[in-house]
Amino acid sequence: MAYEDTERQGLKQAVDRALVKPEWSRTYEISRAEARTVYGVGAELVDVLLDMGFPCKGRGDRVVFDPLDLENLALDLQLPSASRAAMSLWSRSFKEPSRLSTASCSVQMSWSCPIPGHAGDCDFSLSPRIEGQAEATISSERSGWKASLDVRLLNDEHVFQDEISALVQESKNLHFHRLIPELAEDMGFLREHRIADCRSGSIHLAGVAAEAGLVVRQASGYFVGVPFLVPHIWLDVDVNGQWIAADPFFLQTLAHWGVVEPHVWPPERSPRNVLWRIRNDHKEEQLIRHEAVDVPVKLIARMSYEPRGVDGSH
């Protein structure tokens, strides 16, 4: 396959971004066949990437890659990967802004006992941070445990004017990558390579906001990417005593991926009814615990849009 100069330049930039990741953090386990089927990296593209120095181990048909390297490569090059297919569904969360004023969200949670075979009955508890936000009933079935919640989304419509211009401009200088935890709060890495995920991006932009005289706080919870929720971190900006979500880095990244239309969702628009705020910091909340053990939970979301009555009721 022949690549135009502009295409090869894009490939080289993707390879260079992969190479800044520390070698000790790599787990070489993805074969050529898996690179093609899961990440959309075909055989001819693999050969070109290897010639450019893309990280790998082995040779020929036995070459293997790090999954996070391939994940970021697929995002950079917009390849037909499994993640890309999932992201294509996210556009359903971003209905026209006028409809989002009436959106509501229900979340189905499912999990299994993290310590099977223990003495006594399972003792699960819901995070107290969401008990006040959502009614939940926990039930057990043969396949495991389930709970259903009606969650409160961010409803207020707001388009920032010049207040967050410094954040919008700085977001344009950042490139999104999924990062290992050790780099997600490393501001030195971000400043040197201009690569960030939502956690490091929000920490960095909070500093930019402080320098610009904005009153902000970090917020964490979930991006309601129907049908699957994704842990997410963003900024809230104090506007006349009210906390308004601002997430220019995320919106610009989604526009780059083709998930949202930039003229409908410019970086100055506050994300509306796609964010479920749980904490007022950049930490991830564990939703279910079994005594003192955190429990992995599968989350599936459904959004509905109902017209409001004259009095504002549904």
Backbone bond lengths (Angstrom), bond angles and torsions (degrees), N, CA, C in turn:
res aa  C-N    CA-C-N  psi(-1)  N-CA   C-N-CA  omega(-1)  CA-C   N-CA-C  phi
1 M - - - 1.467 - - 1.521 109.19 -
2 A 1.335 116.64 128.10 1.460 121.15 178.72 1.525 109.48 -90.45
3 Y 1.314 115.76 139.33 1.459 120.89 179.44 1.518 109.29 -115.90
4 E 1.330 115.43 135.04 1.453 120.22 174.60 1.524 109.35 -66.46
5 D 1.342 115.93 162.43 1.463 120.27 -178.64 1.522 111.56 -57.80
6 T 1.349 116.75 -40.96 1.470 119.57 -179.13 1.528 110.61 -66.57
7 E 1.345 116.77 -35.78 1.458 119.74 178.29 1.525 110.84 -68.61
8 R 1.312 116.37 -41.69 1.464 119.43 179.13 1.526 110.53 -65.56
9 Q 1.339 116.22 -34.63 1.458 119.10 177.21 1.529 110.29 -63.61
10 G 1.342 116.71 -41.70 1.462 120.22 177.19 1.519 112.02 -63.69
11 L 1.335 116.69 -39.21 1.462 120.58 177.03 1.519 111.02 -63.97
12 K 1.323 116.05 -43.00 1.461 120.18 -179.17 1.526 110.72 -63.95
13 Q 1.332 117.87 -40.33 1.461 120.66 177.78 1.523 110.81 -63.37
14 A 1.336 116.94 -40.08 1.463 120.51 178.76 1.527 110.66 -64.65
15 V 1.317 117.03 -40.80 1.458 120.91 178.06 1.524 110.64 -65.10
16 D 1.327 116.65 -43.95 1.464 120.59 179.87 1.523 111.18 -61.04
17 R 1.337 117.35 -38.51 1.464 119.87 178.31 1.526 110.50 -67.45
18 A 1.330 116.66 -36.89 1.468 119.24 177.88 1.521 111.19 -64.37
19 L 1.325 116.94 -35.91 1.458 121.04 -174.16 1.528 113.83 -71.36
20 V 1.335 118.20 -15.79 1.471 119.42 -179.95 1.523 111.53 -78.14
21 K 1.317 117.58 -13.09 1.462 120.85 178.67 1.532 109.03 -72.29
22 P 1.341 118.68 135.08 1.471 121.18 -179.22 1.526 112.08 -58.98
23 E 1.307 116.34 137.26 1.459 120.98 -178.21 1.526 111.88 -62.63
24 W 1.345 117.14 -34.54 1.460 119.63 -177.66 1.523 112.57 -63.66
25 S 1.340 117.11 -18.87 1.456 120.37 -175.44 1.527 112.66 -87.65
26 R 1.313 117.26 -3.15 1.461 120.03 -174.54 1.532 111.87 -87.56
27 T 1.334 114.08 145.40 1.460 122.08 172.70 1.525 106.98 -124.57
28 Y 1.309 116.67 103.63 1.461 120.79 -175.81 1.525 109.19 -82.45
29 E 1.331 115.61 106.10 1.461 119.86 -174.65 1.521 114.02 -148.25
30 I 1.337 118.21 -3.03 1.460 120.93 -176.45 1.524 109.92 -100.81
31 S 1.324 116.08 121.23 1.458 121.77 -177.83 1.527 111.28 -79.24
32 R 1.314 115.79 170.77 1.466 120.91 174.82 1.534 110.83 -56.17
33 A 1.322 116.15 -44.36 1.463 119.63 -178.25 1.522 111.28 -63.08
34 E 1.337 117.28 -42.30 1.470 120.75 178.52 1.518 111.18 -69.15
35 A 1.329 117.02 -34.08 1.463 120.00 176.62 1.525 110.58 -60.06
36 R 1.317 115.57 -36.09 1.466 119.69 -179.79 1.523 111.65 -75.76
37 T 1.343 117.60 -48.47 1.465 120.45 -172.13 1.525 113.41 -77.70
38 V 1.341 117.28 -34.48 1.467 120.33 -176.11 1.527 111.94 -94.34
39 Y 1.337 116.95 -37.38 1.462 120.27 -172.80 1.530 113.55 -111.70
40 G 1.305 118.46 -2.30 1.452 121.06 176.81 1.508 114.66 74.08
41 V 1.334 117.69 18.99 1.463 122.03 -178.51 1.526 108.03 -97.14
42 G 1.335 117.01 98.72 1.449 121.57 -176.74 1.518 113.30 -71.24
43 A 1.344 115.85 169.63 1.465 121.86 -174.35 1.521 111.90 -60.38
44 E 1.331 118.33 -43.71 1.461 120.34 -178.76 1.520 111.46 -66.73
45 L 1.330 116.27 -38.37 1.464 119.95 177.98 1.531 110.08 -66.34
46 V 1.321 117.48 -39.31 1.456 120.56 177.11 1.524 110.40 -55.99
47 D 1.331 117.33 -45.72 1.464 120.74 -178.79 1.524 111.38 -61.33
48 V 1.332 116.51 -40.84 1.466 120.05 178.86 1.528 110.23 -65.38
49 L 1.332 116.68 -43.80 1.463 120.63 -179.50 1.519 111.52 -63.73
50 L 1.326 116.59 -40.08 1.460 119.82 178.63 1.520 111.17 -63.66
51 D 1.320 116.47 -38.82 1.469 119.70 176.50 1.522 111.49 -62.77
52 M 1.330 116.99 -27.13 1.460 121.56 -179.49 1.519 112.23 -88.48
53 G 1.324 117.94 -2.99 1.462 120.88 176.68 1.507 115.10 94.15
54 F 1.352 118.26 21.68 1.461 120.58 178.71 1.536 108.99 -61.50
55 P 1.350 118.24 136.94 1.472 121.10 -174.62 1.525 112.50 -59.57
56 C 1.322 115.98 133.52 1.454 121.15 178.69 1.523 109.00 -163.09
57 K 1.320 115.13 172.44 1.459 122.59 170.04 1.523 108.03 -133.80
58 G 1.322 116.05 150.83 1.452 119.94 -179.75 1.513 111.89 86.39
59 R 1.335 114.74 -177.67 1.456 120.70 -178.37 1.520 110.38 -140.70
60 G 1.330 113.90 159.54 1.456 119.99 174.58 1.513 112.80 56.17
61 D 1.337 115.07 -132.77 1.464 119.83 -178.60 1.526 113.02 -72.20
62 R 1.339 116.59 -13.07 1.464 120.48 -178.02 1.528 113.00 -96.44
63 V 1.326 116.82 8.04 1.456 119.41 -179.67 1.534 109.45 -67.84
64 V 1.333 116.69 141.91 1.470 122.29 178.82 1.524 109.52 -131.95
65 F 1.345 115.08 155.17 1.463 121.99 -173.69 1.524 110.79 -128.36
66 D 1.323 114.70 163.74 1.461 121.96 174.32 1.532 108.95 -82.82
67 P 1.338 119.49 132.76 1.467 121.07 -177.04 1.522 113.64 -61.70
68 L 1.345 118.15 -37.84 1.456 119.67 -178.92 1.525 110.82 -70.40
69 D 1.337 117.77 -34.86 1.460 120.21 174.67 1.527 110.61 -59.67
70 L 1.339 115.78 -45.27 1.462 119.60 -179.40 1.525 111.59 -68.55
71 E 1.334 116.67 -36.70 1.464 120.62 178.24 1.523 110.42 -59.61
72 N 1.333 116.33 -47.57 1.459 119.79 -179.23 1.519 112.09 -69.80
73 L 1.323 116.72 -36.40 1.459 120.06 175.92 1.525 110.69 -60.48
74 A 1.328 116.70 -45.52 1.458 120.80 179.72 1.524 111.39 -62.14
75 L 1.342 116.86 -37.78 1.463 119.95 176.65 1.518 110.73 -67.17
76 D 1.339 116.61 -44.50 1.466 120.82 -179.09 1.522 111.48 -59.59
77 L 1.329 116.04 -44.44 1.465 120.87 -173.63 1.527 112.63 -95.14
78 Q 1.343 116.76 0.19 1.458 122.53 179.98 1.529 110.92 54.28
79 L 1.324 115.13 49.45 1.453 121.75 179.63 1.537 110.27 -81.18
80 P 1.330 117.67 158.74 1.477 120.93 -179.06 1.526 112.13 -76.53
81 S 1.329 115.85 67.02 1.460 121.80 -178.33 1.522 110.65 -90.38
82 A 1.328 115.47 171.61 1.462 120.21 176.99 1.528 110.77 -62.67
83 S 1.346 116.98 -40.61 1.465 120.20 178.14 1.518 111.39 -64.25
84 R 1.311 115.75 -38.93 1.455 120.35 179.15 1.531 110.73 -62.10
85 A 1.336 115.91 -41.28 1.460 119.97 178.43 1.521 110.92 -62.32
86 A 1.350 116.44 -40.87 1.462 119.90 178.24 1.522 111.07 -65.75
87 M 1.341 116.96 -41.13 1.458 120.72 -179.35 1.528 112.33 -63.92
88 S 1.332 116.16 -30.23 1.470 118.60 179.90 1.520 111.61 -61.53
89 L 1.346 116.16 -23.75 1.462 120.14 177.68 1.520 112.11 -77.45
90 W 1.347 117.04 -20.39 1.458 119.64 -175.72 1.520 112.42 -62.75
91 S 1.329 117.75 -25.97 1.460 119.77 -178.17 1.522 111.16 -59.41
92 R 1.345 116.41 -22.85 1.465 119.06 179.04 1.524 111.66 -68.28
93 S 1.335 116.43 -22.38 1.470 119.30 177.67 1.528 111.52 -75.13
94 F 1.334 115.44 -24.53 1.465 119.93 -175.60 1.524 109.95 -100.61
95 K 1.327 115.13 62.69 1.447 118.45 174.09 1.523 108.63 -62.98
96 E 1.335 116.30 170.71 1.455 117.29 178.54 1.522 109.13 -54.95
97 P 1.350 116.40 138.11 1.476 120.11 -172.87 1.520 114.49 -51.86
98 S 1.338 117.83 -32.30 1.457 119.26 -177.16 1.526 111.56 -64.30
99 R 1.356 118.10 -30.44 1.458 120.81 -179.30 1.528 111.58 -76.27
100 L 1.324 116.45 -24.86 1.450 119.08 -173.29 1.524 113.36 -69.25
101 S 1.313 117.69 -15.86 1.465 119.48 178.59 1.518 111.15 -65.20
102 T 1.337 117.97 -19.42 1.458 120.90 -178.45 1.523 112.13 -113.68
103 A 1.322 116.80 13.98 1.470 119.38 -175.68 1.521 111.18 -78.12
104 S 1.321 114.90 145.43 1.449 121.59 171.63 1.527 107.66 -136.18
105 C 1.323 116.06 161.89 1.452 119.70 -173.12 1.520 110.22 -137.00
106 S 1.316 115.57 134.11 1.462 121.12 171.49 1.523 107.67 -115.24
107 V 1.315 116.03 140.38 1.462 122.06 -176.94 1.522 109.13 -122.45
108 Q 1.323 115.48 128.56 1.454 121.64 174.58 1.527 108.23 -100.79
109 M 1.319 116.22 125.29 1.461 122.40 -179.40 1.526 108.84 -111.36
110 S 1.328 116.11 138.56 1.462 119.80 176.15 1.521 109.15 -141.34
111 W 1.323 116.41 146.13 1.451 120.74 -177.88 1.525 109.59 -161.90
112 S 1.325 114.80 169.94 1.460 121.83 177.21 1.518 108.86 -124.63
113 C 1.300 116.29 165.11 1.462 120.91 178.43 1.526 109.46 -64.31
114 P 1.341 118.16 127.02 1.465 120.60 -178.58 1.525 113.63 -77.64
115 I 1.336 116.10 -12.29 1.473 119.67 -179.42 1.526 108.64 -133.36
116 P 1.336 117.55 66.93 1.476 120.56 -176.73 1.524 111.43 -60.37
117 G 1.316 113.96 144.62 1.455 119.44 178.50 1.510 114.43 90.35
118 H 1.345 117.65 2.73 1.463 119.26 -179.50 1.529 110.63 -72.20
119 A 1.305 115.67 161.20 1.461 121.05 179.16 1.526 110.16 -72.26
120 G 1.325 116.54 144.89 1.455 120.90 176.20 1.520 112.75 79.57
121 D 1.339 114.51 -179.72 1.451 120.93 -179.60 1.532 111.38 -80.68
122 C 1.326 115.23 157.63 1.468 119.96 174.70 1.525 109.46 -66.70
123 D 1.322 115.51 142.21 1.465 121.07 179.78 1.519 108.27 -128.67
124 F 1.341 116.18 89.03 1.459 121.11 -178.62 1.525 110.02 -94.26
125 S 1.326 115.82 148.03 1.463 120.47 175.59 1.522 109.39 -135.35
126 L 1.321 115.59 143.56 1.458 123.21 177.87 1.523 109.21 -85.77
127 S 1.316 116.64 140.57 1.460 119.79 178.65 1.526 110.70 -52.97
128 P 1.338 118.14 130.39 1.468 119.74 178.43 1.519 112.54 -62.91
129 R 1.329 117.52 -20.32 1.470 120.02 179.59 1.523 112.29 -68.85
130 I 1.334 117.26 -24.01 1.462 117.90 178.82 1.520 112.73 -108.24
131 E 1.327 117.18 -8.09 1.463 119.03 177.97 1.521 111.23 -61.36
132 G 1.344 115.88 -34.88 1.462 119.23 179.59 1.510 113.52 -80.68
133 Q 1.333 116.93 -10.22 1.462 120.37 -178.26 1.515 112.84 -101.25
134 A 1.330 116.82 -29.39 1.451 119.58 -170.67 1.516 111.07 -142.79
135 E 1.308 115.91 135.79 1.458 121.32 174.04 1.534 107.31 -76.87
136 A 1.308 117.59 133.27 1.461 120.36 -178.72 1.520 109.87 -139.96
137 T 1.312 114.98 138.74 1.448 121.59 175.34 1.523 108.18 -120.82
138 I 1.326 117.20 121.53 1.453 121.78 -178.77 1.527 109.27 -93.63
139 S 1.311 115.84 131.64 1.461 120.88 178.71 1.520 109.47 -136.38
140 S 1.330 116.51 157.16 1.460 120.71 -179.64 1.517 110.15 -113.35
141 E 1.341 115.49 146.61 1.451 123.05 175.24 1.519 107.74 -136.62
142 R 1.306 116.25 175.35 1.457 119.65 -179.42 1.523 111.62 -59.38
143 S 1.326 115.25 -38.82 1.463 119.72 -175.98 1.521 112.92 -78.48
144 G 1.331 118.19 -10.16 1.451 120.50 -178.57 1.512 111.78 146.09
145 W 1.320 115.19 -149.80 1.462 121.58 -176.11 1.523 109.67 -116.34
146 K 1.336 114.94 152.54 1.455 120.12 -178.37 1.522 110.35 -141.84
147 A 1.325 114.77 156.33 1.467 120.86 171.96 1.522 107.88 -150.18
148 S 1.311 116.22 150.54 1.456 122.44 178.67 1.518 108.85 -122.51
149 L 1.345 116.15 133.23 1.459 120.55 -178.44 1.520 110.17 -130.73
150 D 1.319 116.22 143.33 1.457 121.90 165.91 1.518 106.42 -102.81
151 V 1.329 116.44 112.66 1.464 120.05 -171.45 1.524 111.04 -101.34
152 R 1.319 114.60 154.88 1.461 121.77 179.07 1.522 109.43 -92.94
153 L 1.304 115.66 119.22 1.452 120.93 178.09 1.520 110.39 -96.83
154 L 1.340 115.29 170.65 1.460 120.76 179.61 1.526 108.81 -82.10
155 N 1.325 116.94 110.82 1.461 120.66 -172.00 1.521 115.37 -95.23
156 D 1.327 118.13 -22.14 1.461 119.95 -169.75 1.524 111.80 -69.73
157 E 1.319 115.61 126.38 1.456 121.95 175.21 1.528 109.14 -80.10
158 H 1.314 116.94 131.81 1.467 120.34 178.54 1.519 109.69 -158.49
159 V 1.310 115.42 132.90 1.465 121.60 172.01 1.522 106.81 -118.67
160 F 1.323 116.00 116.24 1.457 120.38 179.19 1.526 110.07 -68.68
161 Q 1.302 114.94 149.46 1.471 119.53 175.90 1.529 107.85 -97.33
162 D 1.328 116.62 -109.07 1.463 119.60 -179.35 1.525 112.10 -90.59
163 E 1.349 117.69 -4.09 1.463 119.22 -173.03 1.523 112.62 -58.46
164 I 1.329 116.92 -39.72 1.465 119.22 -174.35 1.533 111.87 -110.06
165 S 1.324 117.28 23.55 1.470 120.05 -178.33 1.523 111.94 -58.31
166 A 1.343 117.13 -36.01 1.464 119.89 179.09 1.530 110.35 -65.39
167 L 1.326 117.40 -37.33 1.464 121.17 179.09 1.527 110.80 -69.55
168 V 1.324 116.28 -41.62 1.467 120.23 179.36 1.520 110.41 -62.40
169 Q 1.330 116.37 -44.73 1.459 120.00 -178.69 1.527 111.26 -65.35
170 E 1.324 117.02 -44.38 1.460 119.63 -179.48 1.530 111.08 -66.75
171 S 1.326 117.73 -33.42 1.457 120.53 178.35 1.525 111.37 -61.70
172 K 1.323 116.41 -32.34 1.461 120.47 179.15 1.524 111.66 -66.88
173 N 1.328 116.30 -20.30 1.464 120.57 -179.24 1.522 112.89 -91.35
174 L 1.338 116.97 2.64 1.458 121.53 -178.81 1.523 110.41 -110.12
175 H 1.330 115.48 148.50 1.464 121.06 177.34 1.524 108.01 -119.69
176 F 1.336 116.28 129.00 1.466 119.81 -176.35 1.522 111.47 -76.70
177 H 1.329 115.27 132.39 1.457 123.46 169.75 1.509 108.50 -141.41
178 R 1.317 117.36 147.83 1.457 120.45 168.10 1.528 107.20 -74.24
179 L 1.329 115.86 131.06 1.460 120.59 -173.49 1.526 111.30 -118.14
180 I 1.318 116.11 154.04 1.456 121.06 170.96 1.532 107.72 -70.53
181 P 1.333 118.60 153.56 1.470 120.61 -176.84 1.524 113.90 -54.66
182 E 1.334 117.26 -34.68 1.468 120.16 -177.34 1.532 112.00 -66.11
183 L 1.325 117.51 -22.44 1.468 120.68 -179.84 1.528 112.64 -100.52
184 A 1.324 116.57 -13.57 1.461 120.11 -174.09 1.523 113.30 -68.10
185 E 1.343 117.42 -18.46 1.465 120.15 176.72 1.531 110.99 -122.84
186 D 1.330 116.30 19.20 1.466 121.75 -179.50 1.526 108.81 -94.97
187 M 1.325 116.37 95.81 1.454 120.30 -177.10 1.532 112.30 -70.21
188 G 1.333 116.72 -25.21 1.449 119.77 175.39 1.522 110.83 -64.34
189 F 1.329 116.81 -42.23 1.471 121.66 176.92 1.518 110.35 -61.88
190 L 1.326 116.83 -44.71 1.468 120.33 -179.92 1.521 111.29 -61.73
191 R 1.321 116.69 -48.24 1.469 119.44 -177.12 1.529 111.78 -64.69
192 E 1.328 116.55 -34.83 1.465 119.26 -178.45 1.520 112.18 -74.72
193 H 1.346 116.77 -40.93 1.462 119.21 -172.27 1.527 113.47 -109.51
194 R 1.335 118.30 -9.42 1.467 123.35 179.96 1.525 111.44 59.12
195 I 1.322 115.47 33.69 1.461 122.89 177.63 1.524 108.14 -114.48
196 A 1.338 117.06 136.09 1.466 120.32 -176.15 1.521 110.38 -151.45
197 D 1.335 115.71 153.90 1.456 120.67 164.48 1.523 107.02 -106.34
198 C 1.329 118.15 -171.58 1.463 118.39 -175.43 1.524 111.50 -66.58
199 R 1.344 117.93 -31.81 1.460 120.24 -179.72 1.523 110.90 -69.81
200 S 1.323 117.11 -55.56 1.464 119.21 -178.39 1.520 110.46 -65.81
201 G 1.333 117.02 -34.80 1.458 119.63 178.27 1.512 112.26 -63.04
202 S 1.336 117.31 -42.27 1.464 119.74 -179.18 1.521 111.50 -68.99
203 I 1.345 117.02 -38.03 1.461 120.05 177.42 1.528 110.09 -62.85
204 H 1.328 115.90 -45.55 1.469 120.55 179.95 1.528 111.22 -63.96
205 L 1.323 117.02 -46.59 1.460 120.10 -177.78 1.523 111.90 -68.12
206 A 1.332 117.68 -26.48 1.468 119.39 174.34 1.522 110.08 -62.98
207 G 1.347 116.54 -38.41 1.465 120.00 176.30 1.504 111.98 -67.06
208 V 1.328 116.94 -39.98 1.467 121.26 177.03 1.525 109.68 -62.79
209 A 1.324 117.17 -41.43 1.461 121.43 179.70 1.519 111.36 -62.81
210 A 1.339 116.33 -41.96 1.468 119.98 179.67 1.524 110.78 -61.53
211 E 1.343 116.61 -41.23 1.454 120.26 178.89 1.522 111.53 -65.62
212 A 1.343 116.36 -29.33 1.464 120.67 179.69 1.522 112.38 -85.92
213 G 1.343 117.48 0.60 1.457 121.19 178.11 1.509 114.87 83.34
214 L 1.335 117.51 14.67 1.452 120.68 178.26 1.531 110.60 -85.51
215 V 1.317 116.07 146.65 1.462 121.09 172.46 1.518 107.09 -96.28
216 V 1.328 117.30 113.08 1.464 121.48 -176.36 1.520 109.95 -132.94
217 R 1.304 114.66 164.29 1.459 121.81 170.15 1.528 106.94 -141.31
218 Q 1.313 115.77 153.79 1.446 119.07 174.05 1.524 109.41 -83.33
219 A 1.311 115.71 146.94 1.459 121.41 179.38 1.518 108.20 -133.01
220 S 1.320 116.17 145.72 1.453 119.64 179.72 1.518 110.07 -138.70
221 G 1.300 114.83 156.12 1.458 121.98 -179.42 1.506 108.45 168.93
222 Y 1.329 116.19 -121.89 1.461 120.31 -177.11 1.517 111.05 -137.69
223 F 1.315 114.62 142.09 1.463 121.23 163.65 1.520 106.31 -85.22
224 V 1.317 116.07 124.09 1.458 121.02 -176.49 1.529 108.05 -84.97
225 G 1.323 114.88 76.70 1.455 120.62 178.00 1.514 109.71 -87.36
226 V 1.323 116.31 84.43 1.461 121.53 -176.07 1.536 109.65 -51.72
227 P 1.346 117.27 130.32 1.473 126.98 7.69 1.525 113.93 -94.25
228 F 1.338 118.00 -4.00 1.461 119.37 -175.13 1.516 111.35 -112.03
229 L 1.338 116.39 133.31 1.459 121.06 177.42 1.517 109.64 -82.52
230 V 1.335 115.54 145.78 1.456 122.16 -178.12 1.528 108.38 -125.55
231 P 1.344 119.25 127.80 1.469 119.70 175.73 1.533 110.00 -55.19
232 H 1.330 115.69 137.78 1.469 118.99 -174.94 1.518 110.45 -148.91
233 I 1.342 115.79 155.63 1.465 123.46 178.97 1.514 108.31 -134.75
234 W 1.319 116.77 138.48 1.464 121.02 -178.82 1.518 108.56 -148.39
235 L 1.330 117.12 -171.09 1.463 122.71 177.72 1.517 110.53 -113.88
236 D 1.310 116.48 144.03 1.454 123.14 166.51 1.521 107.72 -106.46
237 V 1.328 116.03 136.15 1.464 122.03 179.62 1.523 108.84 -112.24
238 D 1.330 116.18 134.87 1.469 121.44 177.96 1.523 108.64 -77.49
239 V 1.336 115.56 113.32 1.460 121.88 177.33 1.524 107.41 -119.20
240 N 1.329 115.22 103.12 1.469 121.02 179.71 1.530 111.61 54.10
241 G 1.332 115.39 43.41 1.452 120.30 176.23 1.512 115.14 83.67
242 Q 1.320 118.29 3.16 1.465 122.05 178.88 1.522 109.48 -117.53
243 W 1.332 116.67 135.68 1.452 121.14 178.94 1.520 110.11 -82.69
244 I 1.344 115.77 119.59 1.460 122.44 -179.23 1.524 108.70 -117.61
245 A 1.329 116.64 129.85 1.458 121.01 -179.93 1.522 110.72 -67.20
246 A 1.334 115.72 134.49 1.472 122.05 174.86 1.528 106.99 -131.62
247 D 1.330 116.15 128.48 1.470 119.12 -176.16 1.528 110.44 -147.51
248 P 1.342 117.20 60.23 1.475 119.06 -176.62 1.519 113.60 -63.01
249 F 1.330 118.05 -34.77 1.462 120.33 -179.73 1.534 110.96 -63.60
250 F 1.319 116.41 -43.29 1.462 121.36 179.63 1.524 111.05 -65.39
251 L 1.338 117.10 -46.61 1.461 120.33 -178.15 1.520 111.61 -64.90
252 Q 1.339 116.88 -39.18 1.458 119.15 177.35 1.521 111.51 -66.75
253 T 1.323 117.07 -36.00 1.466 120.66 177.31 1.524 110.68 -66.82
254 L 1.340 117.34 -43.16 1.458 120.84 178.62 1.524 111.26 -63.86
255 A 1.326 116.65 -36.46 1.466 119.71 177.09 1.529 110.36 -65.46
256 H 1.330 116.47 -41.14 1.466 121.09 177.94 1.525 110.96 -61.91
257 W 1.314 117.33 -36.85 1.464 121.68 179.54 1.525 112.35 -79.95
258 G 1.334 117.64 -8.07 1.453 120.68 -179.05 1.508 114.69 81.43
259 V 1.332 117.23 15.76 1.468 121.21 179.96 1.520 110.76 -78.09
260 V 1.342 117.59 -38.93 1.461 121.83 179.34 1.525 109.32 -123.81
261 E 1.318 115.19 157.66 1.460 120.69 175.13 1.527 107.82 -89.28
262 P 1.339 117.77 122.30 1.469 119.89 -173.28 1.522 114.18 -62.27
263 H 1.326 118.57 -26.64 1.466 118.64 179.07 1.529 111.59 -76.46
264 V 1.351 116.22 -21.46 1.468 120.30 176.59 1.523 110.28 -89.51
265 W 1.332 116.04 -38.40 1.464 121.61 -179.46 1.524 109.54 -121.71
266 P 1.345 117.37 70.03 1.461 119.70 175.55 1.527 109.83 -68.22
267 P 1.329 118.11 160.43 1.471 120.03 -177.54 1.527 113.29 -62.42
268 E 1.340 117.15 -18.46 1.462 119.80 179.03 1.528 112.95 -79.04
269 R 1.329 117.91 -12.19 1.461 120.00 -178.85 1.524 109.90 -82.85
270 S 1.313 116.05 136.07 1.462 119.65 175.60 1.524 109.35 -72.77
271 P 1.340 117.77 128.69 1.472 118.96 176.34 1.523 109.38 -58.26
272 R 1.300 116.19 133.72 1.458 120.45 -172.09 1.523 110.81 -125.94
273 N 1.302 115.12 122.94 1.459 121.75 177.49 1.525 113.46 58.74
274 V 1.317 116.33 25.98 1.462 119.92 169.21 1.526 109.46 -120.70
275 L 1.330 116.92 0.92 1.455 121.65 -179.15 1.530 110.36 -120.49
276 W 1.302 115.51 133.25 1.465 122.35 174.60 1.524 106.61 -113.32
277 R 1.317 116.86 103.46 1.468 122.22 -178.08 1.519 109.62 -80.86
278 I 1.346 116.07 128.66 1.456 121.65 178.41 1.519 111.36 -118.69
279 R 1.331 117.02 -40.76 1.467 121.45 -177.93 1.529 109.89 -125.87
280 N 1.334 114.79 158.37 1.462 121.03 176.15 1.531 110.02 -106.56
281 D 1.329 115.49 49.60 1.461 122.12 175.06 1.523 107.08 -157.60
282 H 1.345 117.28 -169.05 1.461 118.65 -177.06 1.532 112.22 -104.44
283 K 1.325 117.38 23.53 1.456 121.24 179.39 1.532 110.15 -96.01
284 E 1.336 115.52 150.28 1.462 120.44 177.56 1.521 109.88 -89.01
285 E 1.309 116.79 133.33 1.459 122.05 -178.41 1.531 110.90 -89.19
286 Q 1.319 116.97 134.35 1.456 121.87 173.11 1.527 108.26 -84.90
287 L 1.326 117.03 118.49 1.457 121.04 -171.97 1.524 112.98 -77.47
288 I 1.329 117.31 -35.52 1.462 121.66 -177.12 1.522 108.84 -127.87
289 R 1.318 115.71 137.59 1.464 120.86 174.79 1.531 109.19 -128.62
290 H 1.317 114.68 145.60 1.461 121.75 174.55 1.511 105.93 -111.80
291 E 1.330 115.96 100.53 1.456 121.92 -169.65 1.527 108.12 54.93
292 A 1.331 120.47 -110.82 1.465 120.37 -178.40 1.521 112.24 -104.77
293 V 1.343 118.16 12.96 1.462 122.24 -174.77 1.526 110.14 -106.80
294 D 1.350 117.24 130.15 1.456 121.10 174.39 1.522 109.62 -70.91
295 V 1.327 116.03 140.78 1.458 121.26 -175.08 1.528 109.70 -114.08
296 P 1.335 118.59 124.07 1.474 120.16 173.29 1.525 109.74 -63.02
297 V 1.336 116.58 133.15 1.458 121.56 -175.01 1.525 109.70 -126.19
298 K 1.312 116.73 135.61 1.458 122.06 172.49 1.519 108.35 -93.28
299 L 1.338 116.11 130.42 1.463 121.13 -176.43 1.526 109.80 -120.31
300 I 1.309 115.81 131.61 1.462 121.81 175.37 1.524 107.74 -128.08
301 A 1.335 116.00 129.76 1.460 120.48 -175.39 1.527 111.59 -111.68
302 R 1.313 114.56 149.17 1.460 121.58 172.52 1.518 108.18 -133.90
303 M 1.324 116.48 129.56 1.458 120.76 179.10 1.522 109.61 -108.86
304 S 1.313 115.47 145.42 1.463 120.94 176.44 1.518 108.42 -131.03
305 Y 1.325 115.37 154.76 1.461 121.20 -176.94 1.523 107.49 -129.42
306 E 1.317 115.44 113.27 1.454 120.78 -177.13 1.520 109.80 -120.02
307 P 1.331 117.42 136.07 1.469 119.08 177.02 1.513 111.30 -66.66
308 R 1.329 116.03 141.37 1.466 120.62 177.85 1.523 110.59 -86.86
309 G 1.323 114.99 148.69 1.451 119.71 174.96 1.520 111.11 -76.69
310 V 1.314 116.38 178.95 1.453 121.31 -179.39 1.530 110.79 -60.40
311 D 1.339 116.87 -34.84 1.451 120.29 -177.96 1.524 111.98 -85.82
312 G 1.380 117.92 4.49 1.445 121.43 178.84 1.506 114.08 92.70
313 S 1.370 116.79 -4.52 1.451 118.29 179.96 1.529 110.41 -82.97
314 H 1.340 115.23 164.15 1.460 120.35 178.45 1.534 110.22 -83.31
